[in-house]
Amino acid sequence: MTDRYDEEGPGGRSPPPRDSVLALLADSAFSHLVIGSLTVLFWRGLWEFLNRNLTPDDPELGAWICFAAGNAGLVALSLSQNLWKTYVTSRDVRSPRWIVGYHVYTYALGALNVLHWRGLWSLLDIYTGISELSCWISLAVGQGVTWLLRCSKCSVAPPLWVEIDNSPEFFLHSGRFYPEFRLTAGCVFDSIFTVFVVHQATILYWRGTWELFDVYLFPDDPHASAVYTFLCSFVLHAFVCLLQPLLNSLYRFSAARSPRHARTWHWLLETIVYFVGNPVCVTHWRGVWNLCTVYSVDYEHQDAIDVATHLLGIGALMLMMCGHSVTTRGCALDGDSPVEEGCMFSNRYLRYWFDGRRYACDDDRKQHPPPPPLTRKDETKQQSRWKTSAEKRSQECQSAYADQQRLSQPLRPRHLQFNNNNNNSKIDSSPANTAPIVLQITYV
């Protein structure tokens, strides 16, 4: 999720190109039909299995058990995320540490998500019932809290969101106020707040939207209701695919033309796209979930069917390297997306594998983010340091060049002096009278 530059990225790297509409449609169709459906199978299998086997004579107690276990487990994983990063992180997908650690973590987090959601959802059904008023209040509270906290993104799920299992943010549980976790009182409170407030608001939104369809869309015909909901998800998804490039262009335009107010415009644009996009996830899940219920309700061995669909969903997704898509964690803020990814849903799966250059660049920027822009004062200081350093290097080069020129010149004699020890004005060349002559040469 990164690209901030039109010509060159940080460090001279060119920004990745925009996705074509055809690639966007292909990825959306694949995630809608395959990844999203497998994710629903994982959730539904465990959820329905718990409905029949976890305190079947006391649904209220079972709901409270799920609620307590889910919240406690999510808070524990959030507080221990640095330990997971330190001892489990591996970029080699063939190493035993990655194979065991990543898959165990994915399944544990996904199971805790199911417990958490089932607990609160069932408690609301028990204490408030399934009625028009209950559904509208649940939807209004959930949507209102997510808008107030700027976290509508937390309601996104497959098919509009896909995460590859080797993501550098695999173990990250970002909080509402602290994007990076440190073992401080503020970060601990933020982790608890994110689980108990942000995630609960997301469940309220999903429950209200889901059960409104139960109330209004063929309440006496479960099969027709499921089919029409599934078809509705296709229509909404197609509309969102056409809406994303338009809003992304406005997102870029606001960043380029109005930097002072860009944050406000970005928040507004992403709020709009998630308001339209989140119902895609709810209708898709409801359609697949209820179709599975309709076609499997008359069969015996319901527990075996639920376990098989549960394992089929998570197993297939893990083989596809996107098993982490069954999880929900952390908190992302509306309007904080980089320019290239603003108002674009992160469901890149086919594009990830067929456009490795782009996403290798994305991963590199996530691990090595660009430095913040320099202020005018910092630029002046930097230029002054560069000038002083350049002058010093120039003087050193001139001195070294002069020394090299001096040493490379040939030695020239200044004068010659002949010394005859006999002090004769005429030198006798006969062997008997010849005295040694000393030649002294003085060099410059």
Secondary structure, 3 states (H helix, E strand, C coil): CCCCCCCCCHHHCCCCCCCCHHHHHHHHHHHHHHHHHHHHHHHHHHHHHHHHHCCCCCHHHHHHHHHHHHHHHHHHHHHCHHHHHHHHCCCCCCCHHHHHHHHHHHHHHHHHHHHHHHHHHHHHHHHHCCCHHHHHHHHHHHHHHHHHCCCHHHHCCCCCCCCCCCCCCCCCCCCCCCCCCCCCHHHHHHHHHHHHHHHHHHHHHHHHHHHHHHHHCCCCCHHHHHHHHHHHHHHHHHHHHHHHHHHHHHHHHHHHHCCCCHHHHHHHHHHHHHHHHHHHHHHHHHHHHHHHHHHHCCCCCHHHHHHHHHHHHHHHHHHCCCHHHHCCCCCCCCCCCCHHHCCCCCCCCHHHHHCHHHHHHHHHHHHCCCCCCCCHHHHHHHHHHHHHHHHHHHHHHHHHHHHHHHHHCCCCEEEEEEEECCCCCCCCCCCCCCCCEEEEEEEC
